[in-house]
Amino acid sequence: MFKDKICSCKVWKIVLIIWLVFTTLYFFYDGYDRLANYVAKNAYNQGITTAVTQIITESEKCQPVPINVDDKKATIINVSCLQKAAEEKTE
């Protein structure tokens, strides 16, 4: 009977150790996943901010700005430049 208690105690200790190891690994994995998502989101937002800033800077020169994404192309121009040109023609 005493031997059975020792065996069941060892089994519970092994189960507890395994549970602690897997729980710890899960928390590390979850933390890493959250960090990776945070870094990716910040990089994405920084890329968009940089791209938009460059487009605005180029469009302020009152020249057409070509934009290419894969096989799609567009050319934009600042509306305020068009309004200035229209005002200059009417004067």
C-alpha positions, 0 to 999 in steps of 0.5 A, spaced: 500 500 500 505 504 501 508 502 495 502 504 491 502 511 494 509 512 492 508 510 485 502 515 484 506 521 487 511 520 482 506 519 477 503 526 479 509 529 479 511 527 472 504 530 470 505 536 473 512 537 470 510 536 463 504 540 464 509 546 467 513 545 461 508 545 456 505 551 459 511 555 459 513 553 452 506 556 450 507 562 453 513 563 450 510 561 443 504 566 444 509 572 446 513 571 440 507 570 436 504 577 439 511 580 438 512 578 431 505 581 429 507 587 433 513 588 429 510 586 422 504 591 423 509 597 425 513 595 419 507 595 414 504 602 417 511 605 417 511 603 409 505 606 408 506 612 411 513 613 407 510 611 401 504 617 402 509 622 404 513 621 398 507 621 394 505 628 397 512 631 396 512 629 389 505 632 388 507 638 391 512 640 385 506 640 380 508 635 376 505 628 374 507 623 379 506 616 376 504 610 381 505 603 379 503 597 383 504 590 379 501 591 372 496 597 374 499 604 373 496 611 374 498 618 374 496 623 379 497 630 380 495 635 385 489 638 385 491 645 388 496 645 382 490 645 377 486 650 381 492 655 381 493 654 373 486 655 372 486 661 376 492 664 372 489 663 366 483 667 368 487 672 370 
